[in-house]
Amino acid sequence: MKNKIANILMLSFLLLVSCNEEYLDYNAPDNDLHDTSWIIGFNPLTPKEDQLLINIDSYISFVDLSQGLTDHRWVIEKGNNFLRERFTASDSLPLFIKNNDTISKDAKIHVFFRKPGLNKVRLFNTYTSPVSHKTSIGTLESKKVGDLYVIDTTFTFDVFDHIKPSFRILQGTTEKCVVTADSIPSLSNKEDWPVVEVEAGGALTFEDLSEIGRPNSRKWTIPNGSPTTANGETATIKFFKLGTFEAGNILVNRTNIGRTYPNASTEKIIPLLVKVIKSSQPFTINGQIKETKEEILRFQVTGELVPFTAQESFFTVHVKNGTFDQNIAVKNAKVSESDATYIELTLNDPIYNSDEITVSYAGGTIASSDERSLEDFVSPVTVTPYFGNNVLSFNSGFEDSDSAANKAFASTYWVGGGNSYGSGYYYERTTDKFASGSASMKFESTDANPFPTPFISSSAFAAPDGIAAGTYSMSLKLFIESGSDIKAFRTIINKPTWVQKDWDLESLERGKWVELKQEVVFTGDVPTDAAFQLRILSALNPGVTGAQKLYIDDISLIVIELRP
């Protein structure tokens, strides 16, 4: 409700970037004219997208240009202040506070907002004759009170407090460090910080409890942890390197997510020392083996490694791809230079992301810095291959908007066959749901017409340089609303030859984002004017009735490397 009120108020006055100078010496003419008018100027640092939402310690300037007044006053709430003239945005504003008064009879005022929450600025004027003020939502008429006519106007601002991070660190279920919103940790008293012992490979849980300032994201930075950064409200961080380390810091943010909040952030030190000691647990592989862009196989172990040599023969790398089915020798095995908890394997021969690769290890003498021997993993571990970036540069995530309904409100798209029904649209770019970024494409039909004729298409699919012939992994992310029993839809790429794929949705989980993949082959280069179409057809959905609703996001095309 408060947002609706604020937006209505916004329509009733003229917004300027700043009026500190232009109206500094304004004086109303001395005559019998009766009129009401005002101007409000915002701090240039205040976000322009939604200027009724402001950060605490911002100022806003107001000028009353009304004429023929018998009485006039501005009223602000206790906790806010009026500022004297001649300051700039770079000045320390508390030095310009006039006094603790909440009423001013000046025509022009500068309000320094120092109280979080909803704050009101009231303009009260009286006249001997009726007056009115035209606004974009109608005409504001004065009300007669006794022998006078009154214009009583209130402007409402939502003031966001300073962000004050609060968090705790747990080992298991035991709290090891708690920092409240008002605590300001410092490195100067590091000797008084608590120390938590963690066995190499063990973990701590970092939990963000921040509320003051209405934050909506954070970033943990743990230089000696794994991972070294995390964005979750709760983050599990492992430690491998022996020694005693500062835990790190947290940066708590307020950013625009769904609504234009004024941006702000605050960073706090985590006042905790982490002492990593020798582990009592086995020294083993930790997680996946991944191929890097440089065709290096890389994996983490549960401790810091001692540099080693001559361990190549103890690794078995097996590669299978069609008729190719053999081991590839390891040319070099070593400790990663960037992180001593990782092992890197370089192979004698090339590998391809269409290969099925497994790795096993047995009989070697690789050891940790706390004198544990790496345990064999004779059951082969599957390698996660490296895939390049999405080759599509058109609006594959629906981030770029368009105002046209026949373009489904998305740049580079159009809808064939008419997009509207009643007051709705079959295809519509939306920010209600998205797999990534801030938008997706929504398809929504009606009970009377669950699978309408219109389809969505983009002729910018291969822009700007075309797509090379070859084999690709095509993927997209789909969110099907619960209750929608759609079975399939079809995608088409029309050049250089017709490439049609039907996507089976019948067993797909509803109510969550799911990624679908299919292999597509282009027998020739795809020209820049090739079109991509997505058709939701009744022929693919026999027996399905009723309205359907789903969201599509993150269309991707990634090169598959075929083994020669």
N, C-alpha and C positions, 0 to 999 in steps of 0.2 A: 504494500500500500504506500509506503513512504517513497518508493521510487516513482510511482505514478504521480504522486503529488509533486515531486521534484521536477519531473519532466513537464508537467503542466505549467509550473511556475516559470520554467525556462522559456516557454513560448511567449511570455508576457513582457519580456524586456530585451533590449538590444545588447548583444555581447560584443565587447571589443577586446583586443589583445591587451591594451593598457591605455588608461586615460589619465595617467598621473600628470602629464605635461599639458595635453591639449586643453583640459578644462581647469587648469590650475588657478587661473585668475577670473573664472566665470562669475558674473554677477547678473542676476535677473533684472530685466528692465523695470523701471519704476513707473508703472501705469496701472490702469484698471483691468488689464487682461487677466483672466482666470484660466489657468491651464495646469495639467499635471503631466509630468514626463520625467523619466529617469534613465540613467545610463549606468551600467555596471561593467567595470574593467577587471580582467583577471590577470593574476601573476603570469607572465609569459611562460613560466616553468610548469604551470598547471596543465595537465593533459587536455587537449582541445576536443577529444572525441566525446567526453562526457564531463563538462566543466562544473557540474554540481557535486561531483565526487572529488574530494581534494585531500591532499596530505595535511596532517597537522603541521603547525608552524608556517602555513602558507598565508598570504594576505590577498585580499580582494578590495578593489577600490569602487566606491559608489558615488555617483553625483546625482543630486536631485535638481532637475531643471524646471521644476514647477514654478508657476508665476501666480501672483495675486493671493498669496498665502496669508492667513491670519495666525497660523501656528504650524510649526514643523519640528519633527524630531526623528532621529534614528535611534533604535533601541537594539542593543545586542545582549547576548546572554553572559552572565557572570562566568568568568574564566577566560573570556576573550578580551581583547583590548583594542582601543583606537590608537593609531599611529600618527605621529607628527609628519609634516610634509618634508620633501626633499631627500627622501631615502632612495636607494636603488636596490635592485634585486640581489646584489652581491653584498649589501650591508648586513651587519648583525642587527636584525630587527628588534630584539629586546631593548636595544639602546634608544629606539625611537618611540617607545611606549609613552603615551601622553600621561595617563593616570589610570586609576581603577574604575573610572566612571563607566556606566553602561548606557548612558543617554548622551546624545550629542545633537545640538541644534545647528551644526555646520551644514552647509549645502553639500559639501564634498567630504567624504570620510574614507579612511583606509582601515579595514577590519583585519586584525591579526588573530587567526583562528588557533587557539591553544587548548581547546577542549575537544576530546574525541567524541564521536557519535553524531547524532543529529543536532545541528545548530541553526538557530533562526536569527535572521536580521529583519527587523520590523521598520517600516517607513510609515509614519503617521502624519498626515497633513489635514488641515482644516481650511475652509473657504467660506466666503459669505454668499457665494452663488454656486449652483450645481456645476460640476466638472465631470469629464469622462476621459478615459484613456483607451484608445483603440489597440487591440492586440490581435495576434493571429488566431486566437480562439474566441474572439468576441470583444465586446466593448465593456470596459470596467466603469461602472457608474458610481458616483459618490452617493453616500447615504446621509440623509438629514438627521442630525442629532441636535435637538433643541433649535437654536437659531442658526446653526452652522452646518456645513456640508463636509463630510469626512471621507477621505481616502485612506484606508488602513490596509496596508499590503505587507505580507510576510514572505520572505525568500528563505528557502530551506536548503541547507548544505549538509552533506554526509562527510564528516571529517574522519579520516583514517589515522589512527594512532601510529606512533613509531613502532616498528617491528622489534619485539623483544624475544629473542630465541630462548627456548627452554627445552631441555632434553635430559635423557639419562642413558647410562651405559650399564648393560647387564652381562654377567658371566653365568650362563645358564639362566636361573631365575633369581639370582642374587644381584642386587644393585651394587655397583662398584663406584658410581659417580652420578650425582644428581645436580643439575644446574638449573636454578629457577630463573624466571623472566627478569628479575631485578639484579641478578648476580652478573658481575662483570669480571670474568677471570683474566689474570694477567700473568705473563711469563716472569714477572719480577719476583713472584713468590713460588716459583716452580718447586723449590725444595720442600714445600708444604703439601704438594699435590699427593693424592693417594696413588699407590703403586699396585697394579694388578698383575699377577703372574699368569702367563699363558704358555702352555706347552706348545712347541713348534707344531704347526698344523692345526692348532686350536683356534677357537673363534670367540669374538665378543659381539653382542647385539647392541646396535646404536638406534635409539628411539627418539624421534622428534616429538616434543610435546608442545610446541609453540602455538599460541593462540592470539596473544596481544598483537594488534596491528593487522589482523585478518590475513595472515600469510597463506599461500596456496602451493608453494613448492620449496624445495631445499636441495642443497648439494653438500654431501659429506666429503671431506678430503682427508684421507688417511694415508700419508706418504709411505709408511712402512707396512701397510696392510694389503690384502688382496680380496677384492679389487681396491685400487687406490682411490677411486671415487665412486659414489653411489648417490642416487636421487630419491630412493624410496623413503617413505615415512619411517619405516623400520628397515635397517640394513644389517646383514650379517657379514662381518669382516673377519677373515682369517689372517693369522700371522705365522710367518715361516722363518724369517731371519732372526738369528739369536742376537740378544742385546736388549738394552732399555731405551725406549723411544717415547717421544711426545705423541699422544694419540692423534692430534690433528686439529681440524676446525670444522665448523658448520656455517654455511651461508644460507640464510633463510630469506625467501623472496616473496613479494606480492607482484604478480604479473597478470596480464589480461587473459583471462580464460572464461569465455562466454559472456563476460561483462567487462566494461572498460573501467577497471580499477586503476587508481593512480599507482604507478610503479614505485617500488621501494625495496630495499634489502638491508640486512644487517648480518655481520659476521661475528662469530664468537669462537674463542679458543676453547678446546675441550681440555679441562684441567685434570688430565689423567696421564700417568706414565705407565706404559705397557712393557713389562719385562718378559721377554720371550726366552724360555728355558728349554733344555733338552727334553725331548718327548719320550714318553713311555709307550707310545703307540708304534705300530709297524710303519716302516718307511715305504710308501706305496705311491703308485700313480694316482693323481687327483683330478678326476674329470675326464674331458674329451681329449682326443688327439686331433688337431686341426691342421689343415694345409694352409700355408700362407700364400700370398700373391707370388712369391719367389719360388714356390714349389718346395718349401721346407716343411717338414712335419714337426709340429711343436706341441709339447704337452707339459703340464705342471706335475710336480711331485709334492709330497707332504712335508717338506722341509727344505732348508737351504743346502745346495749341493757343494761338494768339494770339487774343484776342477779336475777333470779326468781325461785320459787319452786311451787309445787302443781298445775301445769298447764297441766298435762298429759290428764285429762279427757276432755279438750276442743279441743283436736285434734281427728279427725276421720280418721283412716287409713283403706281403703277398698282394699281387695285383691281378684282378680279373676284369675282363672287358670283352664280351663276345668270345671269340676263339683264343684271345690272349689270356693265359692262365699260368702265371709263374711268379717266382720271387724276383725282386729287384734288390741288388746289393746296396747297403748303406755305405756311402763314400766317406761321410764324416759325421761323427756324433760328438756333441759338445754341450757345455753349459751355456745358456743364453747370456749374452753380454749385457742385455738390458734388465734381466731379472734372474737371479741365481737360483730361483725355484723352478726354472723351466729347462727342459732338455730339447735340443734341436737336432733333427736328423736331415742330412742332405743325401740324396740318392744318386746312384750312378747314371740312371736313365730318366728321361722325361716322364711325367705323369699328367693325366688329363682329368678334368672334373667329371667326366663320364665313367671313370674307373671306379671299381669297388676295391678299396684298399684297406688292409688290416695290418696291425703291428703286434708283435709279441716280443718278449724279452726273457732271457733265461741264462743264468750262469755267469753274469758279469760281476764286476767289483765296484760298481758305482755306489758312492756313500754320501751321507749328509754331513754337514758341518758338526753335528752333535753325535757323530760316530755310529750312525745306523746304516746298515746295508740295504740298498733298494731291493725290495722283494720282487721275485719273478712274476711276470704276468704272462703265463703260457697260453691262457685262453685269449685268442686274438681280439684286439680292440679295434673297432671300426673307425676309420678316419673320416672326419667331416671335410668334404672337399671345398676348395675355394671357388666361389662363383663371383664373377665381376659385377659391375654396377648395372642397373636398369638402363637399357639403351634407349628407352622411350623418353623423349623430352617434351611431348605434348602434355596436356593437362590431365595426366594419368591419375592424380590424386584428388582432382576436382577442387584444388585450392583457389584457382582463379575464377572469379565470378563474372557473370554477364547479366544485364538487366532484362534480357528478352526471354519471355516464357517459351517461345518456340526453340530456344537454345537450352532449355531446361535450367536457365539461369547460370550456366557454366560456360566459360570461355572455351572456344574451339569445338563445341558440340552443337548439334541441332537435332530436332525430333521430327522424324518423318511421320506424316499421317495425322497431325493435329495432337497437341499435348494436353489440352484442357478438358475438364468435365465439370459441369456445375461451377463450384467455387474452388475446385482442386486441380491438380496437375498429376499426370501419370508419372512423369519424370521430373525431378526437382532437386537441384543442388541444395544441401542442407548442412547446418552446423549442429544439428541435434545429436548425431552420432558420427563417429569417425574412427577408423583403425589407427590412423596417424594424422599429423597435421591438425587441421581444424575444420575439415569439411568432407563430405562424401556425396554420392548420388543416391537419392531415394527413389524407389519405384513403389507406387501405391495405386491399387486398382479398387474397383467397387464390387459389391455383391452382384450387381446386375451385369457387370462386364469384367470378370476377373483377369482375362487375358486379352487386352485391347490390341487393335491393329498397330498403333504407333510404336516405333522403336527408336532407340537413341544411337547416334552415329557421330563420328568425328573424322573429317578429311585431313586432319593434321597428324594422324597416327605416326607417319614416318618423317615428319618435319624435324629439323630443317635440311638434313643431308641425305635422307633415305636410310635404309637398313640393308646391310650386306646379306647376300644369300647365305644360308646355313641352317643349322639346327638350334632351336632356342627352347628354353623353359619359359612358358607363359604362365603367369600366376595372377590371381586377384584375390581380394579379401571380401568376404560376404558376411552380412549379419541378417539372418532371417528372423523376423518377429515370431514369437511364440504364437501358435494357432494358425500360422500360414503353412499349408501343406503342398506348396509348389514342389514339383518333381525335377524340373530341368529348365535350362535356358540355353541359348545358342549365341556364340560369337562368330563373326565373319571378318576376315581381312580379304579385301577384294582384288589385290594386285600383289605380285605379277601374275599369280594364278589364284583362283578362288580357294582360300583356306578356311574351312568351316569346322568348328568344334562345338560339340554338345557337352554341357557340364551337368553331371549327375548330382542332384541336390537332395534326393529322396531320403538318404540316411544321414544327412548333415544335421549336426546338433543345432537346435534353435536357441535364440536368445543370447548368442555370443558371437564374437568375430572368429571366423574360420578361414584359413588360407587354402585355396585350391590351386593345383598345378596340372598342366598338361604340356606335352612336347609338341612343338609346331615346327614344320620344315618349310623353308622358303627355297624353292628351286632356282630362283633368280633374285637379283637385287630388288628390294621393295622400293618403289619410286616415292617421291615426296608427296604425291597427290593420292596415295593409297588411303582408303577409308577403313575405319574400324567400326563395326556395328555390334550392338548387343540387342538380341531379340528375345522377348519373353512370350513364347508361342503356345497357343492352346493345343496344337498338334503334339507337343512334347509333354503335355500334362493331361492325359486322358483321365476322366473321372474326377478331376479336381474342380471344386466349386467354391464360391465365396471370394471375398476380397483378399488380396495378397499384398504383403508389405515386406520389403527387404531393402538393404543398403549395400552399395558396392563401393569399394575403395581400393587404392594402391594397385592399379593395373601395372604389370611388370613383364619385361621381356629380357631374359638374360642368356648370353651365349653359352651353349653346351659345346665343350671341346671334344670332338670325336677322335678316337685313337686311329692313326693311319693304318 
